[in-house]
Amino acid sequence: MTLPDTSADRTFQVDLRGLVDLLSHHLYSSPRVYLRELLQNAVDALTARHGLEPGAPADAFGIRLHADGSVVRVEDDGVGLTEADVHTFLATIGRSSKRADRIAEQRGEFIGQFGIGLLSCFLVADEIHVLSRSARTPDAPAVEWRGRGDGSYTVRTLPASARPRPGTTVTLTPRADAGEWTRPARVHALARHFGSLLRHPVTFDDGTGGPGAPVNPEQAPWARTYPTPGSRARALAAYGEEVFGFTPLDTIELDLPAVGLKGIACVLPEAVPAGRRHGHRVHVKGMLLSEQAEEILPEWAFFVRCVVDAESLRPTASRESLYEDDTLAAVRDALAERLRAWIARAAASDPDLLARFLQTHHLAVKSLAVHDDEILRMLLPWLPFETTDGHTTLDEFARTHRTVLVTSSVEEFRQVAAIASAAGLGVVNGGYTYDRELVHRLPEIRQEVSVADLDPATLTAHLDPVDRETELAAAAYLARARDALAVFDCDVALRTFQPASAPALLIDSREARHERTRSQLAREQEGGLWGDILGALRQEAPRAQLILNQLNPLVRTAVAIDEPELARTSAEALYGQAALLSRRPLRPSESSLINRSFLDLLAHALRKDS
């Protein structure tokens, strides 16, 4: 049996109210975008009008806004619409007049690409009234279109006298719940917010009868001419302060003619956490696209905030961010190169600016230098590091230390800094982000300098041994001390070193502690699967070292103690003080030991006095 063929072409049924709800909650960030979409449509209409009349002055056609609390009106002198255009573009969701012909060629001429902008007006109004007259035909009639939120619309052809000049007027009657976005003051503020850099004249009328206030009275600051380079720099810095709310450390002018991009990058006057990316203010053909466009710069450029205006960048469907394509990737790379060039210029000709910049943003530069050989060669000698000579640059440090030792952690540096300095060793704290990796690359810039990781054996080799008689006299105490500290896998030795005020030095790396913890776990997991696995990984765990300073009066008194319990307690107290001075996190057993040894010493002193 053959079933009849019931297939037929059908069209989608669109619930306009549901579509508007989708736009308001998932596409657009706020109802305020309705004004941006109306301005954008007006700008695109003016662009098309100039295409028809290329000889017309740039300011011959403009945009006029009106808001008096009862209506919001946007009028332009653009190319206008015919009745056929109205049916094709206003009554068909998703169709854009910019798509009509040669979209690939026209993409660079218009802001909008998606043909749904007019729907955003339903976020604040239940009806949209459009009155338009085409400039393509001299005697074209006026066309009226009324669209309603329920999906219905009407179209009427009116006499040309209904709109004497070509162009389009869009009128909205706001809903009661949309007053926040349609009050005159708010409309004016939104117009300035979105359209301050538009190339066409835009005016605003609040219905009080006065002259229309200019929305964009001046060109973008980088498009103006200035009498001197200094006055230009000051004007750009003032604009950056106006836009971002801070006084830039410096202002970098950006100019990429290939994509029609111009603007400025403002160097932040305060440091920001590494990896924290700031949003940048991006305009497309003068219209504000986004204030939070992170993608315009690479991640390492978190020391600047940019405001740019571009011709060829492509917006996403919501027109609130940039579409990630090859053009955007090329722009990002080119802007990154401009920032590198600014750093190189400062290093070569403005050492004061460079010093202020590095003092504030050394972490950002370090992150860049790790992956950028050119920046590494230029700036590594100038970058500040924590060393046994204090906070200094590697260039200054390398002048006095031909062999540079670098620690693997902040904790390790704090353990050894005072003793290493007294011993004449040059040690750099490599525990901070990027520092250890960068210090190891110093020989690429200073061939006469060698760099090595700090080995505990290197430090102990610079501590002087005590004489044999002193060693023998202290042997009993050292044995008791080793027994008391065996629970911490800690050996005890007696040496002499500077400064004499330091009674003891605890050498115990994080890696050694981890290895001992793993070995301890293996011992506790005798037998079973974990015992086999951890036993296979077991190796001789490096022990901690408590090195007592014979030059310290307290140590000389301690090693002479004959009473076993008091000797044990004093050794525990010396270990606890050395652990505290290392500034590493204490284990619970160490905190307990410090408390117990303090109380035992206090009790001993009280018994002795009584």
N, C-alpha and C positions, 0 to 999 in steps of 0.2 A: 504494500500500500504506500503510495507516495503522498506525503504531507504537502499541503499547499505552502508556497513560499509567501510568508507574511512579512518578510524583511522590507524595511523602507527607511530612507534617510529621515532622521528626526533632529531637532535642535534641542540643546540644553535649555531647561527652564531655570532662570536665575531668580532667586529670592533676594531682591535688592536690600531689604532690611538686614537679612542675614549676612550679605556681603559687606555692608557698612559696618556691622558689628565685628566681622572678621578683620576689616581694615583697622578699626579703632583699637582692637585688643591685641593684634598680632603683627600688623605691618607698621603702623605709625606709632611713634612713642608718645604722642600727645595730640589732642585736638587742635593745638595751635598750628599744626602744619597746614591747615586749610589755607592760611594766608600765604604761606610759602608757595603752595601749589598754584594759587591764583596769580601771584607775582611771576612765577616761573612761566605759566602759560602766556602771560602778557609779554614777558621778555622774548619768548620764542616767536610770538606773533610779530614783535618789532624786528627781530632778526630776519624773518621772512619778508617783511616790508622793505627793509634796506636791501634785500636781495633783488626786489622788484625795482627799487629806485636807488641804485648804488651811488648816484651823484648827490643825494640829499645829505645835508649836514648831520653830524652824529646826534645833535640835540634837537633835530627837527621833529622827532616823534618821541613821545614820553608816556608815562603811566601816572594816573591820578587815582588816589585812594580817598574814600569818603566813609566816615563812620560817625553817626550821631546818636547811637544808642538804640535806634529803631531799625536801621538797615546798615549793612556793610556793602560798599560798592567799590569795584575795581574796574577802571576804564583805561583802555590803551588805544594807541593810534596804529595798531599793527595791521597785519594783512587782512584780517577779517575772515568771515565764513559766508559761503553761498548756502542756499537751501539744501543743495545736494551734500555739501560738506557737513551741514548740521545733521542730516539723517545718517551719514556715514560715520561721523566721528563722535558726536555727542550722544547718539542713541544706541551705540554699539559698545558694550563694555570691553575694554582691552584693546580697542583700536585707537591708534594715535595718528594724528595728521602728519606727524614727523616721519611716519613709516611709509607714507604713500609712495614715494619714489626714491630710489637709490639710497636706501637707509645707510649703507656702508659709507657713502660719501657725506650724507647729511648728519651722521652721528657727531661729527666734530663741530657742527654749527648750532645745535640746540642742546638745552640742558636736559629736558625730559625725553624719555625713551619708552615709556610704558603705557601711556594713554589712559591711566586710571586716576590721575590727579584730581579731576573735577569731582570724583566721588567723595573725596575727603571733605568737601563742603557739607555733605550730609552729616558730618560729625557735629556741626553746630546749627544746621538749619534743616527744615523739612522740605523746603522748596528752593530751587535754583532757577533764577531768571537770567537768560542770556539774550542780549540784543546785539546783533552784529551786522556789519555791512562789508562786503568784500572790496578790496582795493584792486583786484585783478581785472575787474570790468568797470569802466567809468560810470555807467548808468545802472549799476547793480542795485537792486532793492534791498531794504533792510529785512532781516529775518529774526523772528522772535522764537525762542525755545524755552519752554518751562518744564523742568524735570522735577518729579516729586519722589519722596522717599519710599512710596509704595511701589515704585517701578514704572509708573505711568508718565507720559510726557505729551506735550502738544507742540505743534510747530505752526507758525503763521508767517505769511509773507506780508510785509508792511511797505508803505510808500517810502521812497528814499528820504523824504523829509523827516521820518521818524528817527533817522540818525544821519544828519547832514554829511558827516565825514566818515571815511572808512575807519574800521576798528571794531572793538568789541567792548561791551560793558556787561559785567557779571554782577548781579545784585542778589544779596542774601537777606532774608528776614530771619533773624536769629530766634532759636527756641528760647524759652524762659530759662532753661537750665544751662544755657551756653553764654550767659552774661559775662562770666569770667574772661572769656576769650574774645568778646565782641564789643566791649566797652571802648569808647573812643581812645582813651589813654592807652589801653592795652593794645589796640590795633596799631596805633602809632609806634609803640615800643616794639611790637613784633615786626613791623615794617623796617624799622631801623636795624633790628637784630638780624633779620634775614637779608636785607637789601642794601646795607650801608656801602657796599663796594660795587653795586650794579653800575654798568657803563651808561645806561639810559637814565634821563632825569625822572625822578619819582617824587611826587608831592603828596601831602596829606592834608585833608580838610575835615575838621571836626564838626562842621555844620553851624558854627557860631557866626559865620559871615566874614571872617577875616581871610586874608590871603593864605593860600595853601603853604604849609610848612615843608621845606625840602627834607626829604628822607636821606638822601645821599648828596649833601652839598659839595663835597670835595672828592677828588680822585683818591684812589689808594695812595698812601704816603710814598710807596716806592715808584709810583708813576709820575710824581711831581718833580719839578726841577728846583734846585736849591742853589744859593749863591756860592757856597763853599762845601767841601766834603765834610767839614765839621758840623755845619748846620744840618746837613743831610743825616749824619749819624745821630745827632741829638733828636731830630724829628722821628726817626725810626725807633729810637729807644723810648721816646715819649709815647708813641703809638703802642709799642709792646707793653708798656706799663698800663696804658689805658685798657688794653684788651685783657691782660692776664692779672693785673693787680699787684705786680712787683716790679721793682727797678732792676732791669737786666744787668748782670755783670758785664755783658757785652752783647752786641747785636750783630748777627751774621746775615748779610744780604744774600738771598737765594734767587737765582735766575737760571732757568732751564729753557732756552728758546725753542728747543726741539718739541717740547710739549706745551709751550706757552705758559710756563709756570713762573710766577714771581712771588716774592714774599720775604719774610724774615724769620730767623731762628733766634730766640731770646735765651741767653745762657742764664740758668737759674742761679740766684745769688746764695742759695743754701743747698747743702748736700741732701740727696734723697737716697733711700735704700736701694742697693743694687737690684736690678731687675724690675723695679717698680716703674711701669711705663705711664707716661703722661699722655692724655689726649691732646691732639693738635687741632687747630681751627682751620678747616679746609673749605674754601669757596670754589665753586665751579662756574666760570664765566661771571664772576661777581656775586653769585647767589650762594649764601651760606649753606653748605651741605652738612657739616658736622663740626661739633666742638670737641669730640672725643675720638678723632680718627687716629688710633694708635698705629695703623698699618702704614702710614706715610713714611716712617723712619724705622731703621733697624732697632733691635732691642737694646743694643749697647748705648744708644744715643739718649739715655734718660736724663742727661744734664741740660737738655734744651726743651723749649716748647715753641712750636712753629705756628705761624699764621700764613697761609699761602692761598693764592688764587691761580687756578689752572684752567687750561682750555681743553685738554685731551683726556683727562681722567674720567672714568666711567662710573656713575653712581649705581648703587644697587636699586632694587625695585622700590624700596621705601624712600630712596634718595636721602638717606641719613647716614650712609657709610659708603666706602669705596669698594668697587668690584675688583676682586683679586685676579688680575690678568697680567700679561707680559708687560704692558705699559706701566702699570703700577710697580711691578718689580724693577723695571728700568729706572723709574723715578726714584724709588727707594735707594737704589745703588748710587745714583747720581747725587742725591742729597747727602748720602753718607760720605761721598767723596768731597763735597763742599765742607763738611764738618772737619774732615781730616786736614783739608787745606787750611782751614782757619787755625787749627792747632799748630800746624807746621809754621804758619806765618807768625803766630804769637811766639813760638819757640825761637824763631830767627830774628825777630825785630822788636818784640815787646816783652822783655823779661819780667817786668812788673805785672803785666796782665797775666802772663803765664803762671807766675808765682801765686797770684790770687786765685786763678782758676784751679791749679793743682791743690792748693790748700783746701779748697772747697770740694773738688770733684776728683780727688786722687783715685778713689775706688772705681769710678766710671772709666777713667783713663787706664787703670790697671786691667780692667776687663777687656778693654779694646786692645791694649798692647799684647795680651796673651795670644790674640788671633791675628794681629796686624803687625807684620815685621817692620813696616815703615814707621809706624807710631812707636814701636819698641825702640828702634834705633834713635829716634828723635828725643824721646821723653824718658826712657828708663833711667838715665843718669840723674834726672831731675825729680824723680818721684820720691816722696818721703817714706821711710821705713822706720820701724822701732828696732833699735840696735843697742848694743852695750855702750855706745857713745851717746845715747839718747835718741830722740827723733831727728833724723838727718837724712839727706839724700844719699843715694848709693855712690854718686860721684865724689862727695866729700868723704864718705866712709872708706872708699877704695883708695884714697890718697894715703891713709895711715895703716891700712890693713891689706896687704897683698894676698893674703889667704883669708877668705871670707867663709865663715861657718854659718850654717843656717839650721834652725831647729824645725822640727816637723809639727810642733804645736805651741800654742801660747803657754800652756802649762810647763812644757819643757824649758822654754825660754826663761820663765819666771824662776824656775828652780836654779838655773845656772848663771843668770845674768850678773849678779854682784860678784860671784867668785871668778867668772870668766873675765870680767872687766879688770879685776884686780890682778889677774894672771896675764893680762895683756892680750887676751884672745879677742878677735873681732867676730861677734856673733850677731846675726840678724834674726829677728822673730819671724819665722816662716809660717806661723800658725794662722795668720789671717788670710782671707780669701785672696787668691792669686799670688800672694807674696812669695811663697817658696818656689813656685814655678818660675816667677820672674827673676828672682835672685840667681837661680841656676843659669839663666841666660845672660848674666852680666859679662862673662868672658867673650860673648859675641860682640860686645861694644868696647870692652877694656881687655885686650888680649893679655895684658900683663898680670891680670888678676885671676886667681883660681878660686873655685867655689866647691865646697863639700858639705855634706850633711854632718851635723854635730853628732859625734859618737861619744857615749859616756867615757869610753877608754881615753879619748882625746883629752877630755877635761881632767880625768883623774891623773893622767900622765903629767899634767902641769901642777899637781899638788905635791908638795915636798914631803918625803917620808920623814918620820921621826927617827932619832938615833936609836941604836939597839938597846941601850940601857933603859930608855923611856918606854920602848915597846915591851920589854920584859916586865917592867914594873906595872904596866897596865894590862898585862895578859889576863889576869884573873877577872878583872872588870869586863874586859872585852868578851870573855867567854860567857859570863853571866848575861851580858847585853845581847849576845847572839841567841842565847837560849830564850830570853824574854821576847825577842822579836821574831823568833822562828815561825810563829803563827802567821806573820806577814811575809814569809819568804824573804827576809831581809838580812843581809850580811852587815857586819859592823867593822869599820877600819878606823885607824887613828892616823891623821896626817896634820901637816901645818899648811895653812893658806890664809890669804888676805881676803876680806878684811877680818881682823882679829875679833871684831864684834859679833861675827857669825859663829855660833857655837857648833852648828852641824849643817851638813848639806845632804839632802835626800835625793838620790839619783834613781828615778823609777819612771820609765816611759809608759805611756798609755798602752803601747803594743805589748810590753812586757807584762803589764797587769792583765791584759786580755789573755795572753798565753797561759799565765798561771791559773786564771779562772777556768780556762778550758781544761787544763791538766787536772785541776781539782775536781771538775765535773766528771772527768774520765775515771778518776779514782773512786768517786762515789757511785759510778754506774758499773761496778764490776760485774761481768757476766752480761748476758743478754745482747740484744742487737746494738743498743747504744754503746755498750762497753766495747764491742768489736769496732764500731765506727770511730769512736773517739780515741780508742787505743791506737788505731792505725794512724791517727793524726798527731798523736802525742810526740812531743820532742822535749828535750831538756829545756825547761822554762827558765828564762833569764831572771836572776834574783835582783831585788832592789838592793841598794847600797846606802847605808847611813854612815857618812864620813864625819867623824868627830874632829874638831879643830883644836889641836894641842895649844895653839896660841890663845885660846879663849880661857879666861880665868875660871869660868863655871865648869868647863870640861876638865881642866886640871884638877879642880876639887873633886869632881865626880869620879875620875879614874882612880883616885886614892881611897875611895870608900871601901871598907872591909866588910861591913854588914851586908850579907847577901840580899835580903829583902829590900833594903834601901838602895843597893846598887841596881837591882832589877827595876825598882820604881823610877830611879833617876834616868835609866836608859829609856824606859817607856816615855818619860816626860820629854827627853831630848828628841825622840822620834816624833812625838806629837807636835812639838814646836816646829820641827823641820817640815812636817806634813802641812801644817798651817801656813808656813812661809812659802810653800810651793804654790799655794792658791788653787790647788786642784780640789775637786769635790771629794769629801771624806766619805769613806765607807762607814756603815754603822759601827763596825767593830773598832775602827779608829776613833770615832767620836767617843765611844764608851771608854777606850783606853785613855784618852786625854782627860776625861772627867775623873776616872779612877786614879790616875797617877797624880793629878792635882790634889785630890782629897787625901791620898795617902801621904804626900809630901807635907800637906798642911797638918795632918794628924801627927806626923813625926816631929814637926817643928813645935807643936803644942806640947807633946810629951817631953821634949827636950827642955822646954822653958819651965815646965812645972816641977 
